[in-house]
Amino acid sequence: MTVVLKLGGSVITDKDDPETVDRAALSAAVSAIAESPVGEDIVIVHGGGSFGHHHAADYGVSTTEGTHDVDGVQAIHGAMCRLNAAVVDALSEAGVPAVPVHPFSAAARDADGDLSLPTAQVTTLLDEGFVPVLHGDLVAHAGAGATVLSGDELVVELAPAVDADRVGVCSTVPGVLDEDGVVIDRIEAFEAVAPALGGSDATDVSGGMAGKVRALLALSAPALVFGPDALSAFLAGESPGTTIAGDDAD
């Protein structure tokens, strides 16, 4: 069974304190991954949290607004590489054969904003027994310089490429919440939950929960959104939190 797992940036960092890793939260997530039955059949994607998002906000860069400022590009991408190194190091220390994969080196958007992400590197690493660890990043964007490539977009591209059986999004909330703060068990159409979805409660340039749900509905495999406490359960094959399954999902 192949799994694509997204660790939200706000799960593994203190999103209100620039470039600060939440060591306890990262350690707990890494332990769950290292002890899971999934083994090496997992691709990990992590968000930007207090690393990429703050720099992107400072330079006015988002998934739609780009920059040609080389200082901004270096600040945003450099911060994400530092966070990625912290995640890979933590996984490696726990015995997970994790290796870094930096999307900015390969991905591109055309003038219409359509994303091209070569995935042969990821699939080959997975086949060779490694655990690829990707991250939200910048992407070369025709006519716009560089824009943000969110971790959620990466999940959508990677899941079909590796023929994922399960997709998990570990967030700071126990699932997608309705207007009363209750976890929604299942989402099959964005319109049904649109009134309940808002942005992140901290700096986020990639769309918040609404962006996550829209992206995950495009997958052909069901995706689950859950909190950190449910990560082990998800990796064990259970279905915590909210299941997101669009028309194309199995």
C-alpha positions in Angstrom: 0.0 0.0 0.0 1.4 3.4 -1.1 0.6 6.4 1.0 1.1 10.1 0.3 1.2 12.1 3.6 1.1 15.8 4.0 2.3 17.3 7.2 0.9 20.7 7.6 3.4 23.5 8.2 1.4 24.6 11.2 1.7 21.1 12.7 5.5 21.0 12.7 6.4 24.7 13.2 5.2 27.5 15.4 3.5 29.4 12.6 3.4 32.7 14.5 7.2 32.7 15.2 9.3 33.0 12.1 11.5 30.0 11.3 10.7 28.1 14.4 10.4 24.3 14.4 8.0 22.8 16.9 10.4 20.1 18.0 7.9 18.2 20.1 5.3 18.1 17.4 7.8 17.1 14.7 9.2 14.4 17.0 5.7 13.0 17.6 4.9 12.9 13.9 8.3 11.3 13.0 7.7 8.6 15.7 4.3 7.8 14.2 5.8 7.5 10.7 8.8 5.4 11.9 6.6 3.0 13.8 3.9 2.7 11.1 3.3 -0.5 9.1 3.6 1.6 5.9 7.4 1.2 5.9 9.1 2.7 2.9 6.0 2.9 0.7 5.3 6.5 1.7 5.9 9.9 0.1 5.9 12.8 2.5 5.1 16.4 1.7 5.3 19.2 4.3 4.0 22.7 4.3 5.8 26.0 4.9 4.5 27.0 8.4 6.6 29.7 9.9 9.4 29.3 7.4 8.1 29.9 3.9 4.8 31.6 4.6 6.2 34.6 6.5 8.8 35.3 3.9 6.3 34.9 1.1 3.9 37.3 2.8 6.8 39.8 3.3 7.5 39.8 -0.5 3.8 39.7 -1.6 4.1 36.2 -3.2 1.3 33.7 -3.3 0.0 30.9 -5.5 -1.2 33.6 -7.9 1.0 36.7 -7.2 4.6 36.3 -8.3 7.9 38.1 -7.9 11.0 38.8 -10.0 12.9 39.9 -6.9 15.9 37.5 -6.5 16.2 38.4 -2.8 12.6 37.3 -2.3 13.1 34.1 -4.2 16.2 33.3 -2.2 14.6 34.1 1.1 11.5 32.0 0.5 13.2 29.0 -1.1 16.1 29.1 1.4 13.7 29.0 4.3 11.8 26.1 2.9 15.1 24.2 2.3 16.1 24.8 6.0 12.7 23.4 7.2 13.0 20.4 4.8 16.5 19.7 6.2 15.1 19.7 9.7 12.3 17.3 8.7 14.6 14.9 6.8 17.1 14.9 9.6 14.5 14.0 12.2 13.2 11.2 10.0 16.7 9.9 9.3 17.5 9.9 13.0 14.4 7.7 13.6 15.5 5.2 11.0 13.3 6.4 8.1 15.3 6.4 4.8 14.2 9.9 4.0 15.7 12.0 1.2 15.0 15.6 0.2 13.3 16.6 -3.1 13.1 20.3 -3.8 10.2 21.2 -6.2 11.7 24.6 -7.2 14.5 22.8 -9.1 12.1 21.1 -11.5 8.5 22.4 -11.5 7.1 25.2 -13.6 3.8 26.9 -14.4 2.9 28.1 -17.8 1.3 31.5 -18.5 -2.1 30.1 -17.7 -1.0 29.0 -14.3 -1.1 25.3 -15.2 1.5 23.3 -13.3 4.1 20.9 -14.7 5.8 18.7 -12.1 8.1 15.9 -13.3 7.6 13.0 -10.9 10.0 10.3 -12.3 12.6 11.2 -9.6 10.0 10.6 -6.9 8.7 7.4 -8.3 12.2 6.1 -8.8 13.3 7.0 -5.3 10.2 5.2 -3.9 10.9 2.1 -6.0 14.5 2.1 -4.7 13.5 2.0 -1.1 13.8 5.7 -0.2 11.2 7.9 1.4 11.0 11.1 -0.7 10.3 14.3 1.3 9.0 17.2 -0.7 7.8 20.6 0.5 5.8 23.6 -0.4 8.1 25.8 -2.4 8.4 28.4 -5.1 7.8 27.5 -8.8 9.0 29.1 -12.0 6.0 30.8 -13.5 5.9 32.1 -17.1 5.1 35.8 -17.1 5.1 36.1 -13.3 8.6 35.2 -12.2 8.1 32.8 -9.3 4.9 32.0 -7.4 4.2 29.7 -4.5 3.7 26.0 -5.1 1.7 24.7 -2.1 2.1 21.4 -0.5 -1.6 20.6 -1.3 -0.8 21.1 -5.0 2.1 18.7 -4.7 -0.2 16.1 -3.1 -2.6 16.3 -6.0 0.3 15.8 -8.5 2.0 13.1 -6.6 -0.9 10.9 -5.6 -1.7 9.6 -9.1 2.0 9.5 -10.1 2.8 7.0 -7.3 -0.6 5.3 -7.6 -1.4 6.1 -4.0 -3.9 4.0 -2.2 -4.4 6.5 0.6 -3.8 10.2 1.0 -3.5 11.9 4.4 -3.4 15.5 5.4 -2.3 16.0 8.9 -3.5 19.4 10.1 -3.8 21.3 13.4 -7.5 20.5 13.5 -9.2 17.1 13.9 -10.8 17.3 10.5 -12.7 19.8 8.4 -15.0 21.7 10.7 -18.6 22.9 10.1 -20.0 26.2 11.2 -20.5 24.8 14.7 -16.9 23.5 15.0 -18.0 19.9 14.5 -15.9 17.6 12.3 -17.6 16.9 9.0 -17.4 13.1 8.4 -17.4 13.2 4.6 -17.1 15.8 1.8 -18.0 15.0 -1.8 -18.6 18.5 -3.2 -17.1 21.8 -2.3 -20.3 23.7 -2.6 -21.8 21.6 0.3 -19.2 22.9 2.8 -18.2 26.2 1.3 -19.9 28.4 4.0 -18.0 26.6 6.7 -14.5 27.0 5.1 -12.3 29.9 5.8 -8.6 30.8 5.7 -5.9 29.9 8.2 -5.7 31.7 11.6 -2.1 32.6 10.9 -0.2 33.8 7.9 -1.0 31.4 5.0 -0.4 32.2 1.3 -1.6 28.9 -0.1 -5.4 29.0 0.5 -6.1 27.7 4.0 -8.6 24.9 4.5 -10.7 25.9 1.6 -7.7 25.5 -0.7 -7.0 22.1 0.8 -10.5 20.8 0.2 -10.7 22.0 -3.4 -7.4 20.4 -4.1 -8.2 17.1 -2.5 -11.5 16.8 -4.2 -9.6 16.5 -7.5 -7.9 13.2 -6.5 -9.0 9.8 -7.7 -8.2 8.3 -4.3 -10.0 9.3 -1.1 -8.1 11.7 1.1 -8.4 12.2 4.8 -7.9 15.3 6.9 -7.1 14.7 10.5 -5.2 16.1 13.5 -1.8 15.1 14.8 -3.2 12.8 17.4 -4.7 10.7 14.7 -1.6 10.3 12.5 -0.8 6.8 13.8 -4.4 5.7 13.3 -4.3 6.9 9.7 -1.0 5.1 9.0 -2.5 2.0 10.5 -5.3 2.0 7.9 -8.0 3.7 9.9 -10.2 6.6 8.7 -10.0 9.4 11.3 -11.2 13.0 10.7 -12.8 13.9 7.5 -12.9 11.8 4.3 -12.8 13.9 1.1 -13.9 12.0 -1.9 -14.8 13.7 -5.2 -16.6 12.2 -8.2 -13.4 10.5 -9.4 -12.5 8.9 -6.1 -12.7 5.2 -5.6 
